[in-house]
Amino acid sequence: MPQYKAPLRDMQFAIRELFDFNETRKLKHYAEVTDELVDMVLSEMAKFCETELFPLNQPGDKEGCHFESGKVRAPKGFKEAFKKAVEAGWINPFAEAEHGGQGLPLAITAPYNEMLTASNLSFQTYFLGNAVYHALSMHANDAIKAKYLPNLATGVWAGTMNLTEPQCGTDLGLTRCKAELQPDGTYALTGTKIFITSGEHDFADNIIHMVLARTPDAPPGVKGISLFVVPKLIINADGSVGDANGVNCEAIEHKMGIKGSCTCVMGFDKARGELVGELNKGLSHMFTMMNEARLLVGIQGLGLSDIAYQNALAYARERLQGRSLTGPKYPEKPADPLMVHADIRRMLLTAKALSEGGRMLASWIARELDFSLHADNPETKQASDDLVQLLTPVVKAFITDCAQECTSVSLQVLGGYGYIQDYGLEQYVRDARITPIYEGTNGVQSLDLIGRKLSMGSGRLLPRFFGPVGEFIEANTGDAALKEFVEPLSNAVNTLMNATGTIMTKAPKNPDEAGAAATDYMAIFGYTAYAYLFARAAKLSLEKLKSGDDLFYRSKVETARFFMTKLLPRVQSFSATLEAGAAPVMGIKDEAFGPFG
Ligand SMILES: Cc1cc2nc3c(=O)[nH]c(=O)nc-3n(C[C@H](O)[C@H](O)[C@H](O)COP(=O)(O)OP(=O)(O)OC[C@H]3O[C@@H](n4cnc5c(N)ncnc54)[C@H](O)[C@@H]3O)c2cc1C
């Protein structure tokens, strides 16, 4: 049977020690948020995830969702658990108090979402109302806000995002869904959206769909897309829920993983909707939701990496196979546990290091989100926003790419028992596989990093990353105890700078150079970011160890050492393939791909 224990100690290390939470508390908006409150929220959340959500994860995967006469029924227990989450205030504790939320800092979203997704990713996908809440807060007029925000904040209503259509995936310029202005100022939406997460269910009193559509006279392409809010049930003038709107779930998908999450085909038939924000600016408004969802998907990868690691570790400690190469470690037993084997330790440490690296990166960006929204000083606000913009594709793509490796090596630790269903590992591998696909594929995230983020604000974003990293290297280069961390970090930074230079030089002459380099560049960026965070973590832990041994800090230093010596050298290989350029990829004629009979 799989197990889950929320890694609260490491979460606290990330949000409180690595990124000093006292700084967040200095923001007026969060002046009242005490350490005790943060601890209480996280430990109560951990209890909820471990005892309510995790037990539903494996049965939910086996049972899947049901579709009967346009209605979706989630796996047994999901609806009741959602009700408990609403009652406990767990749906959106980050929503403002005026709407019924708790106004908690976004810094806590990283551990909050990690616990939710690790314990039950399918269940967590029903929480999209949070991103709807945020998008409406940012872009809707006051009347729409008053109508929707309170019930979204508390989870009484759920939400969805509707972008994808059969002919329109990555290329949203191909959107066909139609929105026609009505005499009363509302719009009638008609069209089909596919792959819509939690498009239909009976957890909430209403489902609020955020829909991209185009008006009849809109310009072609992405410049003609607008954003509409379309409720499943019409909302009456007094705020109560009324008749059915023209929105129907036509089918649900049968898929590889996250089987407890319903993925719906949604039909809109003259459904009544209201325009959100400006006409034809829908894509940029939707980006608020998409960016939030991208961070969330990165954290989904982190949650699955961690739970896979936890279960592989527990198994490796119990399973007896073979003897240590240096002689029996447990001669009284018929064989040594798997833990003694170097190859098993390599796999466990890979999953451990990549999970902890992901946790630090997610905590960093979550912290910057608070500053980007609530800092008094406009420069601080801008700097944090820049960093969030730059790192969002990295969090989404790099952490979820790492999740493929973490779940796969964790399964490998169990051998055949990983491949069968009993231990849960095969589910984590299947569930993790969606994370590089939805919310913009990882290939597209890499193009975003290289194509948009490097040049955004006349190249202002990249120095937001290189700045603090360079300062750290400079401040610690002379420290002999830190040499083993700072030197490899410094080498990785040089590799990243060279890769940036190569792209900047080649891409303006041939855009395919950027396309061919994007995935390699993403990997170099991701590993370098983890190296910076591990170097900082090692410094902090070595300081703590001066006042006495502590297993947690020792483990942190040793994991940082493993990362620097066994994983970070991968950047050299990515650099070599990046430098090889576009020719080996684009030089081959389409016919030469075969088949050759
Ligand atoms: C389980 C699940 C849940 C989902 N939930 C939602 C949801 O709630 N709401 C929603 O709107 N959508 C949702 N989606 C859709 C998801 O976001 C899309 O699948 C994704 O954006 C990719 O689109 P596509 O599948 O059409 O692939 P395509 O766009 O056809 O892409 C296929 C491949 O081509 C690559 N590619 C495409 N264009 C380019 C390019 N210009 N340059 C380089 N490479 C390119 C992609 O990276 C990908 O590898 C969901 C999908 C799934 C499977």
Ligand as a Chemical Component Dictionary entry (heavy atoms), coordinates in Angstrom:
data_LIG
# 
_chem_comp.id                   LIG 
_chem_comp.type                 NON-POLYMER 
_chem_comp.pdbx_formal_charge   0 
_chem_comp.three_letter_code    LIG 
# 
loop_
_chem_comp_atom.comp_id 
_chem_comp_atom.atom_id 
_chem_comp_atom.alt_atom_id 
_chem_comp_atom.type_symbol 
_chem_comp_atom.charge 
_chem_comp_atom.model_Cartn_x 
_chem_comp_atom.model_Cartn_y 
_chem_comp_atom.model_Cartn_z 
_chem_comp_atom.pdbx_ordinal 
LIG C1  C1  C 0 -6.101 15.841 -19.352 1  
LIG C2  C2  C 0 -6.152 17.152 -20.052 2  
LIG C3  C3  C 0 -6.722 18.243 -19.430 3  
LIG C4  C4  C 0 -6.793 19.478 -20.099 4  
LIG N1  N1  N 0 -7.440 20.535 -19.498 5  
LIG C5  C5  C 0 -7.686 21.659 -20.239 6  
LIG C6  C6  C 0 -8.532 22.696 -19.735 7  
LIG O1  O1  O 0 -9.009 22.637 -18.608 8  
LIG N2  N2  N 0 -8.799 23.746 -20.544 9  
LIG C7  C7  C 0 -8.290 23.847 -21.800 10 
LIG O2  O2  O 0 -8.596 24.830 -22.493 11 
LIG N3  N3  N 0 -7.469 22.892 -22.307 12 
LIG C8  C8  C 0 -7.164 21.804 -21.560 13 
LIG N4  N4  N 0 -6.360 20.806 -22.063 14 
LIG C9  C9  C 0 -5.752 20.995 -23.365 15 
LIG C10 C10 C 0 -4.247 21.204 -23.295 16 
LIG O3  O3  O 0 -3.935 22.443 -22.737 17 
LIG C11 C11 C 0 -3.704 21.005 -24.732 18 
LIG O4  O4  O 0 -3.718 19.611 -24.958 19 
LIG C12 C12 C 0 -2.336 21.570 -24.928 20 
LIG O5  O5  O 0 -2.384 22.959 -24.859 21 
LIG C13 C13 C 0 -1.743 21.175 -26.297 22 
LIG O6  O6  O 0 -2.639 21.307 -27.341 23 
LIG P1  P1  P 0 -2.917 20.071 -28.306 24 
LIG O7  O7  O 0 -3.201 18.889 -27.447 25 
LIG O8  O8  O 0 -3.946 20.456 -29.273 26 
LIG O9  O9  O 0 -1.550 19.797 -29.034 27 
LIG P2  P2  P 0 -0.981 20.588 -30.320 28 
LIG O10 O10 O 0 -1.122 22.041 -30.138 29 
LIG O11 O11 O 0 -1.526 19.969 -31.533 30 
LIG O12 O12 O 0 0.563  20.225 -30.183 31 
LIG C14 C14 C 0 1.103  18.931 -30.514 32 
LIG C15 C15 C 0 2.615  18.974 -30.351 33 
LIG O13 O13 O 0 3.149  19.982 -31.220 34 
LIG C16 C16 C 0 3.912  20.926 -30.494 35 
LIG N5  N5  N 0 3.664  22.246 -31.083 36 
LIG C17 C17 C 0 2.477  22.815 -31.368 37 
LIG N6  N6  N 0 2.654  24.036 -31.879 38 
LIG C18 C18 C 0 3.970  24.264 -31.909 39 
LIG C19 C19 C 0 4.779  25.357 -32.320 40 
LIG N7  N7  N 0 4.256  26.499 -32.785 41 
LIG N8  N8  N 0 6.119  25.232 -32.221 42 
LIG C20 C20 C 0 6.675  24.099 -31.741 43 
LIG N9  N9  N 0 5.967  23.033 -31.337 44 
LIG C21 C21 C 0 4.626  23.116 -31.413 45 
LIG C22 C22 C 0 3.441  20.841 -29.061 46 
LIG O14 O14 O 0 4.461  21.213 -28.155 47 
LIG C23 C23 C 0 3.068  19.362 -28.950 48 
LIG O15 O15 O 0 4.193  18.602 -28.592 49 
LIG C24 C24 C 0 -6.247 19.594 -21.395 50 
LIG C25 C25 C 0 -5.636 18.489 -22.007 51 
LIG C26 C26 C 0 -5.610 17.282 -21.362 52 
LIG C27 C27 C 0 -5.000 16.108 -22.080 53 
# 
loop_
_chem_comp_bond.comp_id 
_chem_comp_bond.atom_id_1 
_chem_comp_bond.atom_id_2 
_chem_comp_bond.value_order 
_chem_comp_bond.pdbx_ordinal 
LIG C1  C2  SING 1  
LIG C2  C3  SING 2  
LIG C2  C26 DOUB 3  
LIG C3  C4  DOUB 4  
LIG C4  N1  SING 5  
LIG C4  C24 SING 6  
LIG N1  C5  DOUB 7  
LIG C5  C6  SING 8  
LIG C5  C8  SING 9  
LIG C6  O1  DOUB 10 
LIG C6  N2  SING 11 
LIG N2  C7  SING 12 
LIG C7  O2  DOUB 13 
LIG C7  N3  SING 14 
LIG N3  C8  DOUB 15 
LIG C8  N4  SING 16 
LIG N4  C9  SING 17 
LIG N4  C24 SING 18 
LIG C9  C10 SING 19 
LIG C10 O3  SING 20 
LIG C10 C11 SING 21 
LIG C11 O4  SING 22 
LIG C11 C12 SING 23 
LIG C12 O5  SING 24 
LIG C12 C13 SING 25 
LIG C13 O6  SING 26 
LIG O6  P1  SING 27 
LIG P1  O7  DOUB 28 
LIG P1  O8  SING 29 
LIG P1  O9  SING 30 
LIG O9  P2  SING 31 
LIG P2  O10 DOUB 32 
LIG P2  O11 SING 33 
LIG P2  O12 SING 34 
LIG O12 C14 SING 35 
LIG C14 C15 SING 36 
LIG C15 O13 SING 37 
LIG C15 C23 SING 38 
LIG O13 C16 SING 39 
LIG C16 N5  SING 40 
LIG C16 C22 SING 41 
LIG N5  C17 SING 42 
LIG N5  C21 SING 43 
LIG C17 N6  DOUB 44 
LIG N6  C18 SING 45 
LIG C18 C19 SING 46 
LIG C18 C21 DOUB 47 
LIG C19 N7  SING 48 
LIG C19 N8  DOUB 49 
LIG N8  C20 SING 50 
LIG C20 N9  DOUB 51 
LIG N9  C21 SING 52 
LIG C22 O14 SING 53 
LIG C22 C23 SING 54 
LIG C23 O15 SING 55 
LIG C24 C25 DOUB 56 
LIG C25 C26 SING 57 
LIG C26 C27 SING 58 
# 
